[in-house]
Amino acid sequence: MNSEKQTTNRRDFLKTSATLTGAALTGALLLERSAHAAGSDVIKIGLIGCGGRGTGAAVNAMNAGKDVRLVAIADIFEERLRNGLAQITKAKPEQVEVKDDHCFVGFDGYEKVIASGVDVVLITPASHFIPQMLKAAIDAGKHAFCEKPHGIDIPGVAICEAASEAAKKKNLSLVSGLCWRYDTGVRETMKRVHDGAIGDIVAIQENYLGTPYYPRERQPGQNEMQYQLWNWYHFNWLSGDQTAQQLVHSLDKASWALGDKPPQKLWGMGGRQTCLAPEFGDQLDHQAVVFEYPNGVRVYGFTRDQKECYVNTSDFIIGTKGRCDLLAHKITGETNWKFDQKKENMYDLEHRALFDSIRAGKPINNGHYMCLSTRLGVAAQMACYTGTMIGWEDAMQSKRSFALPRYGWDVEPPVKPGPDGRYSTAMQGNTELDKWLK
């Protein structure tokens, strides 16, 4: 081994792993370099999006090791950036090294974070922006943690899928925010389902029933674009509704159980009954979707965001020899089993997996399932908003994109309130179907 390889530290590995493309040679070099890197350097992270999930992700990332340091941060709102940074600093004061000139406010802040010398980018903005930000991070040779959903329309998911393939070629790690894949109890239970403990799967019922998620009222002086981005969760062009925000977690677990293969067709229904005030935007407040798979298996997904109603998050997998209550980590039937070990925080575990892979020089990539599950969420919105049966392949040909040609506070958003201040929502039928499939 020559002296150059002997003195290579983790910083060299992090930079080199972004550019080497020869698979066999690269793998050997990465392992060799990382073997001499342990404890010799820090891993610099940058955070894009400083809301609750973003601040939480930054803390989770730093829980993955004392060598992880937050050095750059961005948000389109300065208030949100400052509040988020304060919360992160309070939680991890010894690992936050963000200087004022590495606090970036504005629509181009994500580009500045990526260009600030970080090794890993945490992508947790309003969901609308995730595809362009993930693409930019991978193009720049950065490892990434990317929150779900990975796109809110089919063209957007295609961008994320291309980025995940590029990450593989560049030997970059990419971890998805579909966090249940890293939950120890769920993993152990799912392993037994895959090993045949409940026989052949017949049906899966997915429930994500809750109350309205933090609607924000308009602040004095906000124009329409500012307000919608401030309250982004409740506008379809920014969030993709609850099928993409909440039910996607449930659909991801169902897809996992079924081997991460696409369905054949789907249909759904939904409506808006109680969440009528302007702060609830243009979304539905209850939806139900059915996915039909080629082998006859059906997945039933239910989501609701209404007050004073039954609240439940659960996954029931029904098989020919038994039943699995996934979140209870319990199997009953011919085989009776229950997970009884101590669990760790799944948000910490997904980041530990990310940073362990970087240190070891063994990149991990969640690209396949994160894109398939996101497509399930997008297709579910199509089915529930149109009220029609949709073939999977037809849904995947959708050209509808929520992307705008330009972003700025002076840009008019694609959705406007009516005279009463409320935002209209979808009317099920062929007219709505045309919006998605043509």
N, C-alpha and C positions, 0 to 999 in steps of 0.2 A: 504494500500500500504506500503511495507516495505521500510526501509531506503536506501537499495541498489538501488531500482527502482527510489526513489526520487532524488538520486544524479547522476543518469546516464545521461551523456551528449551526444551531437551529435556524438562525436568520438566513443562512445560505440555503438551507433546505426549503424554507418557506418560499423563497424567491425562485429557486431552481425548479421546484415542483410545479410552478405555474407555466413553465416554458418548455420543458422536455416533453417530447411526444413519442419517442420510440418506446413501445410498451415494455419489451423485455429489458432493454438497457436502462430505461427510466426506473423500473421497479427495483433493479439491483442498486442503482445509485441512491435512490431514496432511502432504502433500508440501510445502506452503508453510512450515509450522511447522518441519518437520525440516530443511529447507534452511538455516535459521538456527541450528540447534541444535548443529551439529558441534563437539565439544570443549568445550561450555559447561557440561556437567553430568555427573553420574554416573548409572548405571542401578543401582538397588538391587535386590538379589535376596534371596529367602528360601528356605531349604531345609527341606523336610518329609521326614524319614526319613534317618537318619545312618548307615546301613549302608554296605557297600562300594560299592554302586552310587551311593548318595547322595553320599558324599564325593567319588567320582570325578566325578560330574556337576557338583558345585560347582566343582571345579578346571577342568573342561572349560569351564564357563560363563565363568570368569574369564580363561581363555586366549583368549576371544573379544574381549578388549580391556581396556586398563588402566582404562577408565571403568566397568567392571563391579565392583561391591563387594558382598560378602556382609555383610548387616546383621542377619539374623534366622535362627533355626534351631530345629527342633523334632524331638522323638522321644518315644516313649512310655517309653523307658528312659533314665534320666539317664546311666548308664554309657556307653551307646552314643552319646549326644549328646556327652559330654565327649571320648570317644576320637575321634569323627568330627571334631569341631571342632579338636582338636589336630593331626590329620593335615592338614586343610585349611589351617590356619594355617601349618604348617611348609612346605607347598607354595607358598602365596601370602600371605606375611606382610604385604605392602604393600596387599593388597586385601581383607583380612578386617577388618571393623569391627563385630564382634558384641559388644555389651555384655552384661553379666550379665542385665539386665532384658529382653533380647531372646533369651534361651535358654529355650525353653518345653518343659516336660516334662509328658506326660500325653496322654490321648485327645483333649483339646480344644486341644492345642498347635498343630495346623494352622490353626485358626481365628485364633489369636493371631498367627501368622506372617502370615497374609493381611491382618490388620488393623493390621499394624505399620508401614505406610507403604512397603512394598516395591512395586516396579514389575513384577517378574517372580517367579513362584513355580516352584520346581523340585520336582516331585512324585515322590518316590521311596520310598514307604513299603512295608510289606507289601502285596501286590497287592490284598488284600481291600478296602482302604480307598481305592483310587485313584478309583473313580467319584464318591464323595461329596466327595472333596477337589478333584477337577477341577471339579466343578459349583460348589463354593464359591468357587474361585479365579476362574472366569469370571463368576459372579454378582457378584463384587466388582470386576470390571473389571480383572483382572490378566492380563498375558501369561503363558504357561505352557509349560514343558517338562514333559512327562508320560511317565514311564517305562512300558514295557509290562509285563504285558498290560493292556489298557484295559477291565478287567472280567474276572471269572472265571465269570460266568454271563450268560445272555442279558439279563435285566433290568438288570444292571450295565452291560453294553455300551451298552444303550439310553440310560442316563443320560449316558455319555460322548459318545454321538452327539448328544444334545440339547445338551450343553455345547459341542461343536464348532460346531454350527449357531449357537448364541448368540454364540460368539466371532466368527464371520463378521459377524454383524449389528453387533457392537460394535467391529469393526475391531481385534480383538486377534489377536496371533500365537499359534499353537499348534503346537508341534513334538513329534513322537512319539519315544520311545526305540527304535523299530524302526530301529536305527542303520545297517543295511546299505544303506538307501536313500540314504545320504550317503557311502558309500565310493566313492572316485574310480574304482578299478579295476572294481568291480561296476557302477557307473553306465555306464562306457564300454562294457563288455561287453554289458550289457542293452540299450543303445541299438542295438547291432548285431543283437542277436536281434530286436528290434522292427522293424529295417529289413529283415529277411528273410535274414540271413546263413546261417541254418540251415534256411530254408524254413518250412513250416508246422509248428508244434509238435505232436508226437504224444503225448509222455509226459514227465513230470518225476519224477526220483527225488531225494528229500530225506533226508539222513542227519544226525542229531544224536545221535551215540553217544558217551557219556562215562562217567565214574565218578560215584559219589554226591556230591552237592553239599553240602559242609559240614554234615553232621548235628551237632546240638548236644545234648549230654547234659543232663539235668535238673540244675539247680544247687540246692544246699542251701537249703531254705526256700521254694522256688517252689511256688505252688499251680498247679492245672492250667491256668488261663488264662494265668498268667505264663509257664509253660513253653512252651505252644503258641505264644504270640506271640514268645518268645525263639527258638524253633525253627520259625518260621512257614513256611519254605520247604517243609517236609515234611508239611503238613496241607492237605488239599484245600480246606477252607472258607476258608483264608487265601491259598493260592497257585494253585489250579486244576491242580495236578500239572504234569508236564513238558511236556505238549502246550501249555500256556499259558506256561510259563516258558522252555523251550528250543526246542521244535519250532516255536513260533510264529514265530521268526525265519526258519526254513526255509520255512514255509508262506507267510510274507509275501513271500519272494522268488519263490516259485512263482506266487502271485497276481499279483505285479508283472509277471512274464513273460507271463501270460495276460490282461493288461489290467484287472486288478482287478475281475473279474466273479465272481459267486458260482457254486459248483458246483450240480449238480442233486441229487446224493445222495452218501452216504458210508457206509462200513462199516469196522470195525476189530477189533482183538483186542489183548489184553495180559494181563499177569499180574504176580504178585509172587513171586519165586523165591529171591533171595538177600538182599534188604534187609528182613530180618524183625525186627531189633532195635527196641525202642521209639522210639529217636531217628529212625527212618525214617518215623514217623507212619503214615498210612493210605493211602499212595500205592502205585501200581504201580511196578515197576522196569524194565519194558520194554513198549513199545507200538508197534503198526503200524496205519496208517490209509490207506485208499484213497478219494480223492475222484474222482467221475465227473462230467465236465462235459458240457453239452448237445451239444457238437460231437464227442464221442467221446474227447477227451483225458482221460487219467488222471494224477493226481498221487499218488505213493506216498511216504508219510512214515514214517520209522522213528526212534524215539528209545529210548535205553537208558541206565540209570544203574547199572551193575554193575562190580564190581572184576574185574581180570584178564581183561578181554574186549577185543575189537577196538574201538579208539577212532577215530572219524572224524567230521568235519563237512564235508559237501560238498553241492553242488547240481549235478545233471546234467540238462540240458535237451536232449531228443532231438527232432530235426526231420527233415523229409523230405529235406533237403539237407545235413545235417551234425549236429554235436553240440557243445554248449557245456558246458565245465567252468567254472562261474561263478566259484568262489572262486580258481581258477587263472587266471582272466581269459583263457581260451583258447577259440578256436573252431576246429574241424577239419571237413573235408569238402570240399564244392565251394569253400568259402572257408576259408582258413587264416589265422588272425590271433591275435596275443597282445599284451596290454597290457604295455608295457615302460617306462612312465613312473614317476617317483617318486611314491609315495603319501603322503598325509597321514593323520593320525589321524581315523578316521570319527567318533569321539566328540567331538573338537574341531570337526569340520566341521558336525555337526548343531547345535551351539550357536552357531557362527559364523553359520550361516544364520538362526537365531532372532534374534540380536542385530543382525545387519545389517538384517534386515527391520524391526526396531523403530526403528533409527536412521534408516532411509530413509523410514519412514512407509508401507511397502508390506507389510502383514500377510501372512504365509503361514499356511496351515492344512492340516495333515496328516489331518484328521478322517476323510475317506472311507476311505483305505486302512488307517488304524490301527484303525478299528472293524471293517472287513471281515476283516482278518487276525486280529484278536482273536476274532471269531466263528468263524473257521476253527479256532482252537485250542480254543475251548470245545466246538464240535461234535465235534472229534476226540476229546476226552475222553468225550463222550457215547457215541460209536461204540465206542471201545475198552473202556469200562466196561460197556456193555450187551451187546456182542457181536452187535448186530443191524444190519441195513441201515436207515438213517434218511434220509428225504427232507429236503432242505435247508429247505424251507418249514416242515416239521414241527418241525425243530430250532429254527428261529427263533421258533416259538410257545411255546417252553419258558418256564414260569413259575417254575421252580425258582430260588430266590434264597438265597445264603449270608449275606445281611445279617442282623444281629441287631437286635432292637428297642432294645437299650441296650448300651453298652460301659462296662466298668469291671473292675477287678481282682477284684471280688466276683461277676462274672457267670460262670455255668457255660458252658463252651464246648460246642458241639453234638456233639463227638466225645469219647468217654471211653475210657480203656484198659481192657482186660480184666483178669482176675485175675492173669495172668502179666505184666502191664505192657505188653503189645502192643496195637496198635490194629487192629481188623478193617478189611478193605478190601472193595471191591465184589465181588459174585458175579454174573458175567455171566448175562444172561437177561432175561425179561420183567419180573421184579420190579424189577430195577435200572432198566430202561427206564421203568417207571412213575414212578420217583422224578424222572426228568428231564423227562418229557413231560406229566405230569399235575399 
